């Protein structure tokens, strides 16, 4: 019987929907703003992919919301190897749980969280075990994570059944969250974790924007501005590709947040999901978004304010994708990705979508649900 470790960081991603761009150090504020846990449900989606081999595996996990509840709910044979602190979880719990599983000789560890959780896993186990990350955080730059929770489960099943044997080292990356909330991205490499590797299951590392793309970004911005209609609310997603829209309109903006325009003027700055739901439920809206460089994610990475509820209200036909030709070429023909946490919304977004690549220049690009 194979031993599968399961660690869930239950507070991962809670700061995303309320516009905090992370949860580290701001959990109380996230709860005050109405944030709800998302990591346990995303971990459950991964575990559902393992139900076909549940009699062949033993899940070694942590008490309560760190894994036990989800494993037992789905009927897995689960054994506790770590008892979490009853007053709440912290990085020390992840570290202790990882070390406990290492001492049990696990064949694979599934962990749900974000880049901070990946850092903790690296500190706990280094290169002594094989892992798969279930994406559940706000910022997920590290390529130790699968593309979606379901793909994390699929990859785990294939690895445990011996159908995938290739293992590679993947970077553990994280950013300074305080700087990130201030609109600055300071990314550091902390080490490497071993993952089962199959390209179609794991996400790429996020890539930056070269200076050479700035002229193209400005051309895209002028195209979008020239086509803005009065009376329609324009939701401007995060990123350096959308920034020139605000700069050319001479408006304040949040580089890593979501802003709203009306009649080419600022309506709301750095909005959260709740505000967006209020706006989209009462008004006609268009959403301007750019894919994450190198990864291709449109939704589900760093923009959880744009929840599936917001996207349903906006409608696919009102989503404007902006990307330079250079950014598209970085994807090497791979499709855009969506990971909203809602299968119906992911399917709605799938297929093909128009992409503005310059002034009066547009192409059609595939979106994979």
DABELLIN-V360183 format. One record per helix or strand of 2 or more residues. SS is the DSSP state (~ for helix, > for strand). FROM is the first residue (numbers start at 1). TO is the last residue. If there is no record, write none. Layout:
ss	from	to
SS	FROM	TO
SS	FROM	TO
//
This chain:
ss	from	to
>	2	8
~	27	32
~	39	48
~	51	56
>	57	62
~	64	66
~	68	73
>	78	82
~	91	103
>	108	113
~	115	125
>	130	135
>	145	146
~	149	160
>	167	175
~	177	181
>	187	196
~	211	226
>	233	236
~	240	248
>	259	262
>	265	268
~	273	282
>	285	289
>	297	299
~	308	314
~	316	318
>	319	322
~	325	330
>	336	338
~	343	349
>	351	358
>	361	368
//
